[in-house]
């Protein structure tokens, strides 16, 4: 039976601990954005003293948009972490780049 040689894939990605830290921050950010949107809806239903209508609508739009963007970034990071884990056994560390000396120009 013939064996095939697999090419080593160089690991030039960020370490997974950084991705996990970013994932946690984006997940929390999604909750904060959703909380702003909920506060905006609550202030439309039962407006407290001194909160104008446009302020409540701004909270809803800004909070909803931020929550949606943070959730999209969270999904992207989850996909990236899953992709990193599936090929981690096939990757090797990238060698350090050698310093290149410039040739002197003689006139």
N, C-alpha and C positions, 0 to 999 in steps of 0.2 A: 504494500500500500504506500502510496506517495504522501509525503508530508509537505505541507505548504508553509512557507515562511510568512509570518505576519510582520508588517511594517510597524515599527515603534512610533507611536504618536507622541510628539514632544508636548510637554506640559507647560504651556505659556499662559495659563489662566490664573486668576487670583486664587489664593488658598480658600478652601471651603469655609473656614471660620469667618472670613470676611463676608461671604455670601450669606451665612446664617445670621450674622449681626445685621446686615442690611435687610434681610427678610423680616426680622423682628421689628425693626424700625418702621418699615413700610406697612406692616400689619397694624401696628399701633396707630400710625398716621391715618389709615383707613377708618379706624374707629373714631378718631378725633374729628375727621371730616364728617362722618355720619352723625356724630353728636351735635356738631354745629347745625347740620340740616334739621335735626330733630328739634333743637332749640328754636330754630326759625319757624318751624311748623307750630310748635307750642305757643310761640308768641303771636302767631296769626289767630289761633283758636281762642286763646285767653290772653289778650295783650296786657302786659304789665305796664305800669306807669312810665311814660317817657320813651317807649320803643315805637318809632314810626313804622308805617307799613313797608316803606322801601327798605328799611334796615332789616326787617324780618325776611323779606324776599331775597335780599342780598345774602343773608346767612344761609338760606335754603340753597340758592344757586351755587355759592362759593363752597359751602360744605359738601354738597352733592358732587360737584365737579372734582373737588380734592379727594373725596372718598373714592370716586370712580377711578381717577388716575392712580391713586395709591394701590387700589385693588389690582389694576392692570399690571403695575410694576411688581406686585407681590406674585401674581401668576407667572410672570416672566422669570422671576428669580426661582420659583419652585421648579419650573421647567428646566432652567439652567442647572440647578442642583441635581435634579434627577438625571440629566444628561451627563454630568460630571461623574456621578456614582456608577453609571453603567459602563463607562470606559476607563475607570480609574486603574484597573488591573493591567490594562494594555499600554498605559502611558509611562514614559520615563522622564526624568528631569532633563530640562534643556541645558546643554552645556553653556558655561559662561563664555561670552564673546571675547575673543582675543583683541588686544589693542593693536591697531594698525599704525605703522609709522609712515609718515609721508616722506617721499623721496625729495632730496634737496634739488632745487633747480639751479643749474649753473649757466651763467650767461657768457 
